[in-house]
Amino acid sequence: MIKAVFFDIDGTLVSFETHRVPESTLNSIKELQAKGIKVFVATGRHPSILSEGNNVKEIEFDGFVTLNGQYCFTKEKEVIYEKNICSEDIHSLLEFMETNNFPCAFVEDKETYMNYIDETVENLLKIVNVPLPPLDDIARAKVGKIFQLNPYIPVEFQDKLMEVLPNCEATRWSPVFIDVIPAGGGKHVAIEKIMEYYGYKKDEIMAFGDGGNDKTMLLTAGIGVAMGNANEDVKEIADYVTSSVDEDGVYKALKHFEMI
């Protein structure tokens, strides 16, 4: 019996076209919770922008997996798990960026800042309908906890960058940027911490996603559902592929598994 369901935000709960959570999804989640099933968000987004540019705030989540699993907390704001990028890699990155110029977001627990913003950054953030982060001196990263990095780089530059971040790993859901997190991290790690916290077993967990950063989460869950608009590699590892977010995919999958 499923006791908890985890949902990615962009492309899963929220449409890239309408920037809205479909009404069918909102109603389905309310029905899950009425049955005592807990509902968690599992996103790469920062906690401060979960509902920026969308109507996610209409959902009363029971807990939060944010920053691709690096910062996880309950609805009462109790931190269940956190893990930041080691200082050695941060120093190495800052040195690398002295001679390699690209936009990069530095993500702390309370705020995100960037070194500079170009057209690529503007266009990508328009897709997810979130505001541009503030600019700051990236030397700040030497003293603050950085939970995630978002370098805006092409695919062919990724290997070169990751050579200077040996204690990190990257996932990509866009051709123009990557999510960089501590090695061994990911949404699945935070989900495992939540399972431990609440006493859930694998077969009591269900997860929905669409991007490369959702793959480990879908594999960790007893039932992993890929949206119809998901990347092909995500669909290949999923237990079930539903229709797209714009075609009531969440509702249809929950009906298929007789959850609602």
Buried (B, 14 or more C-beta within 10 A) or exposed (E): EBBBBBBBBBBBBBBBEEBBBBEBBBEBBBBBBEEEBBBBBBBBBBBEBBBBBBBBEBBEBBBBBBBBBBBBBBEEEEEBBBBBBBBEBBEBBBEBBEEBEBBBBBBBBEBBBBBEBEEBBEEBBEEBBBEEBEEBEBEEBEEBBBBBBBBBBEEEEBEEBBEBBEBBBBBBBBEBBBBBBBBEBBBBBBBBBBBEBBEBEEEBBBBBBBBBBBBBBBEBBBBBBBBBBBBEEBBEEBBBBBBBBBBBBBBBBBBEBEBB
